Amino acid sequence: MTERPPDRLRYHEAVGVIAGLERVIASHAPRDRVLVAFDGPDAAGKTTLADAVARALSVPTLRASIDGFHRPQSERLARGYDSPHGYYRDSFNHAALEENLLVPFQSGAPEVRTRVFDYRVDAEVDDDPTVVPQRCVLIFDGVFLLRPEIAHWWDLAIYLHVPEEVILERAKERDAHLFGSPEAVEVRYRARYLPGQALYRDEAKPQHFAHIVLDHTDPGNPVALKWDAPN
């Protein structure tokens, strides 16, 4: 017999996950600045869900992604094109993320930079700073957001769980134009991205440290696996 989920989990599933997340974030909103992370594997649906939550909030929001803080390709691929360790350990510039976004945002600065590097052209960017109102919620999405170097920043951390085979099928559809074919996507994911995520789960244990864990196998019907956050 399936174990009956705790009442709090059933409650949030009933009212809708986005409404539940909106309510939790709103509980932090009396503070001027709130930092919210949407973490999870590649192709988990982090950006889509983060966008939906940002649109639903009644307080000012700032959207940003870890994709604006890549390291140069020479550093990202120094361990090899297919290295899962290289993917997990070398992809992102956390010092730049903290210096340009997390520290100034949390401290109440009127301007921040939401990206400093464009991985698609492998070059730094010099965008104008983004003006931030005094009261604002940062909705930030990306991979590896609960690794020890940056896990302490998040007032609320949401982790999306998706089985590897589902990730692979989504990636083959989403990324075929980037890698040339669905077959090439599968080769790259099985060599680099899936084992890199497994390394992250083993070392950082994101599902343990996340406040909320959602099964996002069906994005239209996410299921709360853990809801350890204030109502």
Contacts in CASP RR format, 6 or more apart in sequence:
PFRMAT RR
TARGET T0000
AUTHOR 0000-0000-0000
METHOD contacts of the structure
MODEL  1
MTERPPDRLRYHEAVGVIAGLERVIASHAPRDRVLVAFDGPDAAGKTTLA
DAVARALSVPTLRASIDGFHRPQSERLARGYDSPHGYYRDSFNHAALEEN
LLVPFQSGAPEVRTRVFDYRVDAEVDDDPTVVPQRCVLIFDGVFLLRPEI
AHWWDLAIYLHVPEEVILERAKERDAHLFGSPEAVEVRYRARYLPGQALY
RDEAKPQHFAHIVLDHTDPGNPVALKWDAPN
5 13 0 8 1.000
5 224 0 8 1.000
6 227 0 8 1.000
8 227 0 8 1.000
8 231 0 8 1.000
9 224 0 8 1.000
9 225 0 8 1.000
9 226 0 8 1.000
9 227 0 8 1.000
12 20 0 8 1.000
12 224 0 8 1.000
12 227 0 8 1.000
13 223 0 8 1.000
13 224 0 8 1.000
17 214 0 8 1.000
17 222 0 8 1.000
17 224 0 8 1.000
18 49 0 8 1.000
18 52 0 8 1.000
18 53 0 8 1.000
18 56 0 8 1.000
19 56 0 8 1.000
21 53 0 8 1.000
21 56 0 8 1.000
21 158 0 8 1.000
21 212 0 8 1.000
22 53 0 8 1.000
22 56 0 8 1.000
22 57 0 8 1.000
23 231 0 8 1.000
24 156 0 8 1.000
24 211 0 8 1.000
24 212 0 8 1.000
24 229 0 8 1.000
24 230 0 8 1.000
24 231 0 8 1.000
25 34 0 8 1.000
25 36 0 8 1.000
25 53 0 8 1.000
25 57 0 8 1.000
25 137 0 8 1.000
25 156 0 8 1.000
26 57 0 8 1.000
26 58 0 8 1.000
26 59 0 8 1.000
27 230 0 8 1.000
27 231 0 8 1.000
28 34 0 8 1.000
28 137 0 8 1.000
28 155 0 8 1.000
28 156 0 8 1.000
28 230 0 8 1.000
29 59 0 8 1.000
29 135 0 8 1.000
29 137 0 8 1.000
31 155 0 8 1.000
32 108 0 8 1.000
32 134 0 8 1.000
32 135 0 8 1.000
32 136 0 8 1.000
33 105 0 8 1.000
33 106 0 8 1.000
33 108 0 8 1.000
33 135 0 8 1.000
33 136 0 8 1.000
33 137 0 8 1.000
33 138 0 8 1.000
34 136 0 8 1.000
34 137 0 8 1.000
34 138 0 8 1.000
34 155 0 8 1.000
34 156 0 8 1.000
35 102 0 8 1.000
35 105 0 8 1.000
35 106 0 8 1.000
35 137 0 8 1.000
35 138 0 8 1.000
35 140 0 8 1.000
35 153 0 8 1.000
35 154 0 8 1.000
35 155 0 8 1.000
35 156 0 8 1.000
36 53 0 8 1.000
36 137 0 8 1.000
36 138 0 8 1.000
36 139 0 8 1.000
36 140 0 8 1.000
36 154 0 8 1.000
36 155 0 8 1.000
36 156 0 8 1.000
36 157 0 8 1.000
36 158 0 8 1.000
37 140 0 8 1.000
37 141 0 8 1.000
37 142 0 8 1.000
37 145 0 8 1.000
37 146 0 8 1.000
37 153 0 8 1.000
37 154 0 8 1.000
37 156 0 8 1.000
37 157 0 8 1.000
37 158 0 8 1.000
38 46 0 8 1.000
38 47 0 8 1.000
38 49 0 8 1.000
38 50 0 8 1.000
38 53 0 8 1.000
38 139 0 8 1.000
38 140 0 8 1.000
38 141 0 8 1.000
38 142 0 8 1.000
38 145 0 8 1.000
38 158 0 8 1.000
38 160 0 8 1.000
39 46 0 8 1.000
39 141 0 8 1.000
39 142 0 8 1.000
39 143 0 8 1.000
39 144 0 8 1.000
39 145 0 8 1.000
39 146 0 8 1.000
39 157 0 8 1.000
39 158 0 8 1.000
39 159 0 8 1.000
39 160 0 8 1.000
39 206 0 8 1.000
39 210 0 8 1.000
40 46 0 8 1.000
40 142 0 8 1.000
40 143 0 8 1.000
40 145 0 8 1.000
40 159 0 8 1.000
40 160 0 8 1.000
40 161 0 8 1.000
40 162 0 8 1.000
40 197 0 8 1.000
40 206 0 8 1.000
41 143 0 8 1.000
41 160 0 8 1.000
41 162 0 8 1.000
41 164 0 8 1.000
41 167 0 8 1.000
41 193 0 8 1.000
41 194 0 8 1.000
41 197 0 8 1.000
42 143 0 8 1.000
42 167 0 8 1.000
42 171 0 8 1.000
42 189 0 8 1.000
42 193 0 8 1.000
42 197 0 8 1.000
43 162 0 8 1.000
43 167 0 8 1.000
43 170 0 8 1.000
43 171 0 8 1.000
43 174 0 8 1.000
43 175 0 8 1.000
44 160 0 8 1.000
44 161 0 8 1.000
44 162 0 8 1.000
44 167 0 8 1.000
44 216 0 8 1.000
45 160 0 8 1.000
45 162 0 8 1.000
45 216 0 8 1.000
45 219 0 8 1.000
46 141 0 8 1.000
46 142 0 8 1.000
46 160 0 8 1.000
47 65 0 8 1.000
47 141 0 8 1.000
47 142 0 8 1.000
48 219 0 8 1.000
49 158 0 8 1.000
49 160 0 8 1.000
49 216 0 8 1.000
49 219 0 8 1.000
49 222 0 8 1.000
50 63 0 8 1.000
50 139 0 8 1.000
50 140 0 8 1.000
50 141 0 8 1.000
51 63 0 8 1.000
53 139 0 8 1.000
54 61 0 8 1.000
54 63 0 8 1.000
54 137 0 8 1.000
54 139 0 8 1.000
57 137 0 8 1.000
57 139 0 8 1.000
59 135 0 8 1.000
59 136 0 8 1.000
59 137 0 8 1.000
60 133 0 8 1.000
60 135 0 8 1.000
60 136 0 8 1.000
60 137 0 8 1.000
61 136 0 8 1.000
61 137 0 8 1.000
61 138 0 8 1.000
61 139 0 8 1.000
62 105 0 8 1.000
62 112 0 8 1.000
62 114 0 8 1.000
62 130 0 8 1.000
62 132 0 8 1.000
62 136 0 8 1.000
62 137 0 8 1.000
62 138 0 8 1.000
62 139 0 8 1.000
63 114 0 8 1.000
63 139 0 8 1.000
63 140 0 8 1.000
64 101 0 8 1.000
64 114 0 8 1.000
64 115 0 8 1.000
64 138 0 8 1.000
64 139 0 8 1.000
64 140 0 8 1.000
65 115 0 8 1.000
65 140 0 8 1.000
65 141 0 8 1.000
65 142 0 8 1.000
66 92 0 8 1.000
66 97 0 8 1.000
66 140 0 8 1.000
66 141 0 8 1.000
66 142 0 8 1.000
66 143 0 8 1.000
66 144 0 8 1.000
66 145 0 8 1.000
67 115 0 8 1.000
67 119 0 8 1.000
67 142 0 8 1.000
68 114 0 8 1.000
68 115 0 8 1.000
68 116 0 8 1.000
68 117 0 8 1.000
68 118 0 8 1.000
68 119 0 8 1.000
69 92 0 8 1.000
69 93 0 8 1.000
69 94 0 8 1.000
69 96 0 8 1.000
69 97 0 8 1.000
69 100 0 8 1.000
69 101 0 8 1.000
69 115 0 8 1.000
69 116 0 8 1.000
69 117 0 8 1.000
70 76 0 8 1.000
70 91 0 8 1.000
70 92 0 8 1.000
70 93 0 8 1.000
70 117 0 8 1.000
70 119 0 8 1.000
71 90 0 8 1.000
71 91 0 8 1.000
71 92 0 8 1.000
71 93 0 8 1.000
71 117 0 8 1.000
72 117 0 8 1.000
72 122 0 8 1.000
73 119 0 8 1.000
73 122 0 8 1.000
75 90 0 8 1.000
76 86 0 8 1.000
76 87 0 8 1.000
76 90 0 8 1.000
76 91 0 8 1.000
76 119 0 8 1.000
77 83 0 8 1.000
77 86 0 8 1.000
77 90 0 8 1.000
78 86 0 8 1.000
78 90 0 8 1.000
79 85 0 8 1.000
79 86 0 8 1.000
79 89 0 8 1.000
79 90 0 8 1.000
80 86 0 8 1.000
81 192 0 8 1.000
82 188 0 8 1.000
82 191 0 8 1.000
82 192 0 8 1.000
83 192 0 8 1.000
84 191 0 8 1.000
84 192 0 8 1.000
84 193 0 8 1.000
84 194 0 8 1.000
84 195 0 8 1.000
84 196 0 8 1.000
84 198 0 8 1.000
84 199 0 8 1.000
85 196 0 8 1.000
85 199 0 8 1.000
86 192 0 8 1.000
87 192 0 8 1.000
87 193 0 8 1.000
87 196 0 8 1.000
88 144 0 8 1.000
88 196 0 8 1.000
88 197 0 8 1.000
88 199 0 8 1.000
88 200 0 8 1.000
88 203 0 8 1.000
91 143 0 8 1.000
91 144 0 8 1.000
92 144 0 8 1.000
93 116 0 8 1.000
93 117 0 8 1.000
94 149 0 8 1.000
94 150 0 8 1.000
96 116 0 8 1.000
96 117 0 8 1.000
97 150 0 8 1.000
98 150 0 8 1.000
98 153 0 8 1.000
100 112 0 8 1.000
100 113 0 8 1.000
100 116 0 8 1.000
101 112 0 8 1.000
101 113 0 8 1.000
101 114 0 8 1.000
101 138 0 8 1.000
102 150 0 8 1.000
102 153 0 8 1.000
104 111 0 8 1.000
104 112 0 8 1.000
105 112 0 8 1.000
105 132 0 8 1.000
105 136 0 8 1.000
105 138 0 8 1.000
106 153 0 8 1.000
108 132 0 8 1.000
108 134 0 8 1.000
109 132 0 8 1.000
110 131 0 8 1.000
110 132 0 8 1.000
110 134 0 8 1.000
111 129 0 8 1.000
111 130 0 8 1.000
111 131 0 8 1.000
111 132 0 8 1.000
112 129 0 8 1.000
112 130 0 8 1.000
112 132 0 8 1.000
113 127 0 8 1.000
113 129 0 8 1.000
113 130 0 8 1.000
114 127 0 8 1.000
114 130 0 8 1.000
115 125 0 8 1.000
115 127 0 8 1.000
116 124 0 8 1.000
116 125 0 8 1.000
117 123 0 8 1.000
117 124 0 8 1.000
117 125 0 8 1.000
118 124 0 8 1.000
118 125 0 8 1.000
140 154 0 8 1.000
143 197 0 8 1.000
143 200 0 8 1.000
144 200 0 8 1.000
144 204 0 8 1.000
145 151 0 8 1.000
145 154 0 8 1.000
145 157 0 8 1.000
145 206 0 8 1.000
146 154 0 8 1.000
146 157 0 8 1.000
146 159 0 8 1.000
146 204 0 8 1.000
146 206 0 8 1.000
146 209 0 8 1.000
146 210 0 8 1.000
147 200 0 8 1.000
147 203 0 8 1.000
147 204 0 8 1.000
148 204 0 8 1.000
151 157 0 8 1.000
151 204 0 8 1.000
151 209 0 8 1.000
156 211 0 8 1.000
156 212 0 8 1.000
156 229 0 8 1.000
157 206 0 8 1.000
157 209 0 8 1.000
157 210 0 8 1.000
157 211 0 8 1.000
157 212 0 8 1.000
158 210 0 8 1.000
158 211 0 8 1.000
158 212 0 8 1.000
158 213 0 8 1.000
158 214 0 8 1.000
159 206 0 8 1.000
159 207 0 8 1.000
159 210 0 8 1.000
159 212 0 8 1.000
159 213 0 8 1.000
159 214 0 8 1.000
160 213 0 8 1.000
160 214 0 8 1.000
160 216 0 8 1.000
160 222 0 8 1.000
161 207 0 8 1.000
161 213 0 8 1.000
161 214 0 8 1.000
161 215 0 8 1.000
161 216 0 8 1.000
161 217 0 8 1.000
161 225 0 8 1.000
162 170 0 8 1.000
162 215 0 8 1.000
162 216 0 8 1.000
162 217 0 8 1.000
163 217 0 8 1.000
164 194 0 8 1.000
166 217 0 8 1.000
167 189 0 8 1.000
167 194 0 8 1.000
168 185 0 8 1.000
168 186 0 8 1.000
168 189 0 8 1.000
168 190 0 8 1.000
168 194 0 8 1.000
171 185 0 8 1.000
171 186 0 8 1.000
171 189 0 8 1.000
171 193 0 8 1.000
172 182 0 8 1.000
172 185 0 8 1.000
172 186 0 8 1.000
173 182 0 8 1.000
175 185 0 8 1.000
176 182 0 8 1.000
176 184 0 8 1.000
176 185 0 8 1.000
178 185 0 8 1.000
179 185 0 8 1.000
179 188 0 8 1.000
200 206 0 8 1.000
201 207 0 8 1.000
207 213 0 8 1.000
207 225 0 8 1.000
207 226 0 8 1.000
210 226 0 8 1.000
211 226 0 8 1.000
211 227 0 8 1.000
211 228 0 8 1.000
211 229 0 8 1.000
212 224 0 8 1.000
212 226 0 8 1.000
212 227 0 8 1.000
212 228 0 8 1.000
212 229 0 8 1.000
213 224 0 8 1.000
213 225 0 8 1.000
213 226 0 8 1.000
214 222 0 8 1.000
214 223 0 8 1.000
214 224 0 8 1.000
214 225 0 8 1.000
215 222 0 8 1.000
215 223 0 8 1.000
215 224 0 8 1.000
215 225 0 8 1.000
216 222 0 8 1.000
END
